[in-house]
């Protein structure tokens, strides 16, 4: 099969190439998925799990891309709840080969049925942003109707999902970003927009929750906006930033079959949309990852026509 592999941690993206590899086999509790679409997270090659297994052993060359949508082609011993020929989508294990390939072996309990009226590209683009936004807002941030949330990067891949979900839950959404992102942020559900280059963030006033994808100085300044009992939720890693009378929670997204089923139903109902910037063929993926121009939205790799 064709696959994208990362070969050298020091080289980073420069060490990524397209190769031919044997198709994976289904281990116990696995399924093999014929990949139709997959996603890649921009900082993925900085994660230790991209290069080693759980006990720290080198596992290069490794296949990145942990968001997958495709069709089940084989079942491992003990796998239940899925069938050959079924359309599925979900996250793959960080410490195993990912889905930038024509086939991937995935633990069956990581996957969720993908309805026939939802495109594979949509399914792949929903997985990581949808789960990250939901878990940050509601499981870690405990956001409720009537509360206010400041969503950084509100026109971005994850921020646009967070804005939609928060607005749909009855929260008041304030989005941030660069000036050119204003209209997109408002289209994705923000009720106010803060231009981080030209507006004063502190003018926002107090909020119940900050959903942070930026970190650094913006996160530190945002901590001062959180009212007593509020929370700063961040996906940028462990942080010493703390609100005076609230919490800071950093988290890593985890697979959740039930939540993905709910999220994809919202897509079908028209209550949620993905933020896809570009779809490219697997053969062109290396060039797409190394482009110098910025792509608005998520890049999705299509492994099947």
N, C-alpha and C positions, 0 to 999 in steps of 0.2 A: 504494500500500500504506500501511497504518498503521505509524507508527514513533515511537519516543520519541527526541527529540533534545535535546542539551545546546547551549545557544545563547550562553552568556556565562560565561567563566571566573570573573570576579569574583563573579557571582551564585551560582555553584555549583549546588546542587540547586534553588534557587529559579528558575533559568533553564531547567529541564527541562520539556518539554511534549510532548503528543501531537499529531502532525501527519500530513498525507498527503504522501507522496513517490512519485516514480516507482520502479518495481521495478528492482533492480540488474541489470546485465548481466554475463555471465561473460567475463572477460578471459582471456588466455592462461594456461593451467594452473589456472584457476578452476573452481569449480562454484557454481551457485546453489542454496541450500538453502531450502526452504519451512520456516520455523521453527515447531516445535511447542512447544518450551520453551527458555527461556534464563535465564542467571544474571547477576547484577550484583554486583560487589565494592564494599563500602562506601566505600572510599577512592579509587575509580576516577577521580573527577573531579579529584583532586589530581595525577594523573599527567600529565606534559607530553604524552604520546602521545594523550590524550583531546582535545587541542585543536590540535595541529600535526601535520604530516607529518614524515618523517624528515629533511628539510632545514630544518625550523623554520617552514614556511609555515602560516598559519592554515587550518584545515580545518573550521571551524564553519559551519553547525550540524552536529554530529557525533552519530552514533548510538552510545551506549555498550552495554555488555554483551557480554563476550567468551567466554561459555560457551554453546554451542548444541547442541541436539538437534533433528533434523528429517529431512526427506526431500529427496533430490537431485531438482531439477526441470530443470536445464540443465547442460551440460558445455562448458567452454571448449576452444579448440584446444590440443592437447597434453596434456590431462588424462588420466591413466591410473589404473587400479585401482579406479575407482568407476563406477557406472551410474545412469541415470535411474530413479527409483523406489526407490532404495536408502535404507534408514534409516542415519543417520550421527550422530556426535556428536564434539565436539572444541573446541579453542580457535580463536578468530579472531585475526588480526593486530592488535596493539595500535594500530597507526598507521592502520588502516582502520576503516570503519564496522562496528559490532558487530551484535549479534543481538537487540536489543530492538526488533524489527520483524517484519513478516510474512514477509519474505525477506531473505537476506543472501548476498553473494558472498564466497566463502572460497577460499583456495588449497587445492587438492585434497589436498595432502600433509599438511595440518593435521588432516584428518578421519579418523575410524576407524569401521568398520561397527558399528552398534548392533544387537545381537541382538533378534529379534522378541519375546522374552519379557521384555524390560526396558523399563519405562515411559520415555517421553521425559523426564518430569520427573526421574526417577532419573538418566538419562544426563547431563542438564544440571547436576545437583547434584554429580555425581561428578568432572567435568572438572578444575576449578581446585583444589578441596580435595585430590582424590586425587593429582594430579601434584605439587602443592606438598608434601604430606606425604611422598610417596615420594622425591622428589628431595632434600628436606631430610634425611630419615633415612638413606637408603642411598647416594645418589650423593655428597652433600656430607658427611654425618656418618659414613659408613662403619660404620653400626650393624651389629653381629653378634649372633648368639645368645649368651646368657649375659651380655651387657652390660646396663647400666642406663641409662635415659633419663628425664629430667625433661621432661615435656610441659606447657608453659604453655597455659592456656585449653583444658584437656583436654575440656571439654564443648562447646566451640565448633565452628564449621564445619570448620576445618582441624585443630584439636587433636584432635577426636574421630576424625578419619581417621588422624592420626598415632598415636594410642593403639592403635587396632585393628591397624594394620599392624605396629607395633613389637611388640605382644604376639604376633601371629601369627608373627613372625620369631624368637620365643624370647627376646626382651629382657624385662627387668623394668621395668615402666612406673609411674612416679610422676607423677600428674596434679596440676595446680594450678587454682585458680579461686576464685570467691566461694562462700560457704557453701551457697547454694542450688543450686550446680552439682554438689555432691558425688555424689549418686546417679547422675546422668547420666554423670559422668566414669567412675564405676566400671562402669556398664552398658556403656560404650564401650571398656572394656578396662584402665583403670588399676587397678593392684593396691594402690596407696596414694593418698591424696588430701591435699593441703595447702591449707587455707583461707587465702588470702592476707591476709584481714582479721584473723584470730584466731590462726593458727598461726605458728610461727617457721620461715621458709624454710630458715634455716641448719641446722636440726635434721635436715634430709634426709641430710646427710653427703655423701660424694663420689659423683659419677656420671660415667659415660663420655661422655654426650652431653646437652646441653640443646637442646631444640627450642623456640625463642622466637617468639611472635607478639605480645608485649607491648612489648618494648623498655624504654627508660627505666631507672628505678631497679631494677626487677625483673631486668632483664637484667644490670645491673652486679652485683647481689648474687648472681645465678646463676653468674657467672663464677668466683666464689670456691668454688663447689661442684665444679668440674670437676677430676677427677684428672689426673695427669701424662699427657700424650699425648691427652687428650680434646678435645672440640670443642663450641663454642657455635655453633649454626646459627640464623640469624635471618632473618625476612622483613620486618623493619621498616626496612630501609635501611642504608647504611654506618654502622658503629659503631666508636667508639674503645675499646669494652669488650673487654678481652683477659684470658683466663685466664692465671694465672701461668706454667703449663707446658703450654699447649695452644693451640688455634687458635680464631679467630672467623671464620666464613664468612657473609657476607650474600649472598643470591641472589635472582634473579627467576625464576619458573617459566617453563619453555619447553615448547612442544608436543612430544609424544612418542606417536606412533601405536601403537607396539609396547607401550608401558607401559599406555596406555589399554585396549588389548585385554586385557591381563593383569588390570587392575583390574576391568573389567566382568565378566570370568569369575569373579573372586572374589565379586562381587555375586551372580551367578547360583548360585554354590556355597553361598551363605549365610555366607561368611567375612568379608564386608564390607558395611556398610550406610551409606547417606548420612544426612545430618543436615538434613532439610528442616523448616523452621519454618512456612512459609506458602506457598501457591500462589495467585497472583492472575492475573486476566485482563490482557491487554495494555492494555485500556481503563482499567483501574484502577491501572496501574503507578505513575503519577506520585503518586497519593495514597498508595500503599503505601510509596514511598520517603520521603515526607515525614511519615509517622506519627511521633508523639513517643514512643509506647511502644516498649520494646525487644522485638524478636521473637527468641525462642530458636531457633537454627537458621537455615538459608539461605532467603531469599525467592526463589522461582522464578516467573518470568513465563510464563504459558501463552498462546501466540499462536493456538492452535487449540483448539476444544472437546474 
